[in-house]
Amino acid sequence: MSPITVSIVVFFAILFLLRAIGSRSEGKSEDIVNRVRTFSPDQLKDKEEETKAKKSILHVFAGVFRIFTTQPIRDSIEAELVQADVLLKPEEMLAINAATALLPALLGYLVTQNFALAILLALVGAVLPLLFLKNAKMKRLQKFNDQLGDALGIMSNSLRAGFSFLQAMDSLSKELPPPISTEFGRALKEMRLGTPTEEALANMTERIRSDDLDLIVTAVNIQRQVGGNLAEILDNIGNTISERVRMKGEIKTLTAQGRISGTIVALLPVFLVGVISVMNPSYIGLLFTHPLGLILIGGAVISELIGIMLIKKVINIEL
């Protein structure tokens, strides 16, 4: 590969990365835009002008991924981005994946002239954004579940005080921190714009894949159809969720030693490689240049991943 070709590829990879990181998803449903225009035309006009100002030639690069990917793939990526609350479009996430895969691979190849190492770096770079997305989704889901107990208490007290269901949801969106306030506020906006209550709640369960939330939504839908004391139902569900959160906290305490063991197993080889690289670079350098050394590195990485997954399987107890 000639230096000119490498420079061109690196240039476009950097543009992909800058475009994906610097942009935010501003797509809106046309129906919602038309409805909002009637309520706040001046604010919507300002938003549209701001959106147009952000557009540049860099949109072409994200558009390449939109052309060469199917709609089901984009829908799947978009669902993951929504659940993780990452404000990116699917094609922008693909652009980030391409950039993080190409840049380390090309730089590694230029430095070492080793094609196998470049392939390994490309694989690692392609996986890192997916791991970040999965971690963000898990953290947001955990935080949402931890807030559900307080949310149900506020809702049941609001209903007992004579508030309607929509007013109780409005109280949640104002009194609790994100992400639960954000999600209930979004569902409330959908209802105010004409979306049926059942559909708005179903959309919220799609955005937050929580078993506890699904239980709450099912109870609310049943109560709306057959009647009953919704405040008492929410109290019972809230007590169940609170007990589950308490038990998860106890289990987390009891499995702390296993998590520490998994962390040590994962970080110890990396720490040793770093120490040896500082103390004796020529000794460790052969491991990254010889074909057999690269095979050993690949086997070590696979073994590390297997060990981490096994330890995680042992310490994770479903309730």
C-alpha positions in Angstrom: 0.0 0.0 0.0 1.5 3.3 -1.1 1.9 6.2 1.3 -0.5 8.3 -0.8 -3.2 5.7 -0.6 -2.7 5.3 3.2 -2.9 9.1 3.6 -6.2 9.3 1.6 -7.7 6.5 3.6 -6.6 8.0 6.9 -8.0 11.4 5.9 -11.4 10.0 5.1 -11.4 7.9 8.3 -10.8 11.1 10.3 -13.6 12.9 8.6 -15.9 10.0 9.4 -15.0 10.2 13.0 -15.3 13.9 13.3 -18.7 13.8 11.5 -20.0 11.1 13.8 -18.8 12.7 17.0 -19.7 16.3 16.2 -23.3 15.7 15.0 -26.4 14.9 16.9 -29.6 13.3 15.7 -32.0 16.0 14.8 -34.5 13.9 12.8 -38.1 14.4 13.7 -41.3 12.8 12.5 -43.0 15.1 10.0 -46.4 14.7 11.7 -45.0 15.8 15.1 -43.1 18.7 13.5 -46.3 19.9 11.9 -48.2 19.7 15.3 -45.4 21.4 17.2 -45.3 24.2 14.6 -48.8 25.2 15.5 -47.9 25.6 19.2 -44.4 27.2 18.9 -43.7 28.4 15.3 -41.0 30.8 16.3 -39.0 28.3 18.4 -39.4 25.6 15.7 -38.2 28.1 13.0 -35.1 28.8 15.2 -34.5 25.1 15.6 -34.7 24.5 11.9 -32.3 27.3 11.1 -29.8 25.9 13.7 -30.2 22.4 12.1 -29.5 23.8 8.7 -26.4 25.7 10.0 -25.0 22.4 11.2 -25.3 20.7 7.8 -22.1 20.5 5.8 -20.4 18.3 3.3 -19.6 15.9 6.1 -23.2 14.6 5.8 -22.1 12.9 2.6 -19.9 10.4 4.5 -22.6 9.3 6.9 -24.9 9.1 3.9 -22.6 6.5 2.4 -23.4 4.1 5.3 -27.1 4.8 4.9 -26.9 3.8 1.2 -25.1 0.6 1.8 -27.0 -0.7 4.8 -30.4 -2.2 4.9 -33.3 -0.7 6.8 -33.5 -3.6 9.4 -29.9 -3.1 10.3 -30.4 0.7 10.7 -33.5 0.0 12.8 -31.6 -2.4 15.0 -28.8 0.1 15.6 -31.2 2.9 16.2 -33.0 0.8 18.9 -29.7 0.2 20.6 -28.8 4.0 20.4 -32.2 4.9 21.9 -31.9 2.5 24.7 -28.4 3.8 25.6 -29.6 7.4 25.1 -26.8 8.2 22.7 -27.8 11.1 20.4 -26.4 9.6 17.2 -28.0 8.4 13.9 -27.4 4.8 12.9 -25.2 5.8 10.0 -23.1 8.0 12.3 -22.6 5.0 14.7 -21.4 3.0 11.7 -19.1 5.8 10.7 -17.6 5.7 14.2 -17.1 2.0 13.9 -15.4 2.4 10.6 -13.1 5.2 11.9 -12.1 3.3 15.1 -11.4 0.2 13.0 -9.4 1.9 10.2 -7.3 4.4 12.2 -5.6 2.1 14.6 -5.1 -0.5 11.8 -3.5 1.9 9.4 -1.3 3.5 12.1 -0.3 0.1 13.3 0.6 -1.0 9.8 2.6 2.1 9.1 4.6 1.6 12.2 5.2 -2.1 12.2 4.5 -3.1 8.5 2.7 -6.1 10.0 -0.6 -7.0 8.2 -1.7 -9.5 10.9 -1.3 -6.9 13.6 -3.3 -4.4 11.6 -6.2 -6.8 11.3 -6.1 -7.4 15.0 -6.2 -3.7 15.7 -9.0 -3.3 13.3 -11.1 -5.9 15.0 -10.4 -4.4 18.4 -11.3 -0.9 17.1 -14.5 -2.1 15.6 -15.6 -3.8 18.9 -14.8 -0.9 21.2 -17.8 1.4 20.2 -20.2 -1.6 20.5 -18.9 -2.3 24.0 -19.3 1.4 24.9 -22.8 1.3 23.6 -23.7 -1.8 25.6 -22.2 -0.4 28.8 -24.1 2.8 28.4 -27.3 0.9 27.8 -26.8 -1.3 30.9 -25.9 1.7 33.1 -29.0 3.6 32.0 -31.3 0.6 32.5 -29.8 0.0 36.0 -30.3 3.6 37.0 -33.9 3.6 35.6 -34.8 0.4 37.6 -33.3 1.9 40.8 -35.6 4.9 40.4 -38.8 3.0 39.8 -39.5 2.4 43.5 -39.6 6.2 44.2 -41.5 6.8 41.0 -44.3 4.4 42.0 -44.5 6.0 45.4 -45.0 9.5 43.9 -47.5 8.2 41.4 -49.6 6.3 44.0 -49.6 9.4 46.4 -50.6 11.7 43.5 -53.5 9.4 42.6 -54.7 9.3 46.2 -54.5 13.1 46.3 -57.0 13.2 43.4 -54.6 13.7 40.5 -55.3 12.1 37.2 -52.8 9.5 35.7 -51.4 12.2 33.3 -50.9 14.6 36.2 -49.1 11.9 38.1 -46.8 11.3 35.2 -46.2 15.1 34.9 -45.1 15.1 38.6 -42.6 12.3 37.9 -41.1 14.2 34.9 -40.7 17.3 37.1 -39.6 15.9 40.5 -37.3 13.0 39.6 -33.9 13.1 37.9 -33.1 11.5 34.5 -33.4 9.0 33.0 -36.8 8.2 34.5 -38.0 11.8 34.3 -36.9 12.0 30.6 -38.7 8.8 29.6 -42.0 9.7 31.4 -41.8 13.2 30.1 -41.4 11.9 26.6 -44.4 9.6 27.0 -46.4 12.4 28.4 -45.6 14.6 25.4 -46.7 11.8 23.0 -50.0 11.6 24.8 -50.5 15.4 24.6 -49.8 15.3 20.9 -52.6 12.8 20.4 -50.9 9.4 20.9 -53.2 6.9 22.8 -52.0 6.2 26.3 -51.5 2.5 25.7 -49.4 3.2 22.6 -47.3 5.9 24.4 -46.6 3.5 27.3 -45.7 0.7 24.9 -43.3 3.0 23.1 -41.6 3.7 26.5 -41.3 0.0 27.2 -39.6 -0.4 23.8 -37.1 2.4 24.7 -36.5 0.9 28.1 -36.3 -2.9 28.0 -37.1 -3.2 31.7 -39.1 -6.1 33.1 -40.2 -4.0 36.1 -41.5 -1.3 33.7 -43.3 -3.8 31.6 -45.0 -5.1 34.7 -46.1 -1.6 35.6 -47.4 -0.8 32.1 -49.3 -4.1 32.0 -51.0 -3.3 35.3 -51.9 0.2 34.2 -53.4 -1.1 30.9 -55.5 -3.7 32.7 -56.7 -1.2 35.3 -57.8 1.2 32.5 -59.8 -1.6 30.9 -61.4 -3.3 33.9 -61.1 -0.6 36.6 -59.7 -1.0 40.1 -57.7 0.9 42.7 -54.6 1.9 40.7 -52.9 3.5 43.7 -53.0 0.3 45.6 -51.8 -1.7 42.6 -48.8 0.6 42.2 -48.0 0.3 45.9 -47.9 -3.5 45.7 -45.7 -3.4 42.6 -43.5 -0.7 44.3 -43.0 -2.9 47.3 -42.0 -5.9 45.1 -39.5 -3.8 43.2 -38.0 -2.3 46.3 -37.5 -5.7 47.8 -35.9 -6.9 44.6 -33.5 -3.9 44.6 -32.6 -4.6 48.2 -31.8 -8.3 47.4 -29.7 -7.3 44.4 -27.7 -5.0 46.7 -27.1 -7.8 49.1 -26.1 -10.2 46.3 -23.7 -7.5 44.9 -22.0 -7.3 48.3 -21.7 -11.1 48.6 -20.2 -11.4 45.1 -17.8 -8.5 45.4 -14.8 -10.9 45.8 -15.7 -12.6 42.5 -15.9 -9.3 40.7 -12.5 -8.3 42.1 -11.0 -11.6 40.9 -12.4 -11.0 37.4 -10.9 -7.5 37.3 -7.5 -8.8 38.4 -7.6 -11.6 35.8 -8.5 -9.1 33.1 -5.9 -6.4 34.0 -2.9 -8.4 35.2 -1.7 -9.5 31.7 -2.1 -5.9 30.4 -0.2 -4.6 33.4 2.7 -7.1 32.9 3.0 -6.3 29.2 3.2 -2.6 30.1 5.9 -3.2 32.8 8.0 -5.4 30.5 7.7 -2.9 27.7 9.2 -0.3 29.9 11.9 -2.5 31.4 13.0 -4.5 28.4 11.3 -3.3 25.1 13.3 -5.6 22.9 12.3 -8.7 24.9 8.5 -8.0 24.5 8.8 -6.5 21.0 9.3 -10.0 19.5 5.9 -11.0 20.7 4.3 -8.3 18.4 6.5 -8.9 15.3 6.9 -12.7 15.1 3.9 -14.6 13.6 3.9 -17.1 16.4 3.8 -14.2 18.9 0.7 -12.7 17.3 -0.9 -16.1 17.4 -0.1 -16.3 21.1 -1.5 -12.8 21.7 -4.7 -13.8 19.9 -5.0 -17.0 22.0 -4.4 -14.9 25.2 -7.1 -12.4 24.3 -9.6 -15.2 23.6 -8.8 -16.9 26.8 -9.2 -13.6 28.7 -12.6 -13.0 27.2 -13.7 -16.6 28.1 -12.5 -16.2 31.6 -14.2 -12.9 32.1 -17.5 -14.3 30.7 -17.3 -17.3 33.0 -16.7 -15.3 36.1 -19.5 -12.9 35.1 -21.8 -15.8 34.6 -21.0 -17.1 38.1 -21.5 -13.8 39.9 -24.6 -12.6 38.0 -27.7 -14.0 39.8 -31.1 -13.2 38.1 -34.0 -12.3 40.4 
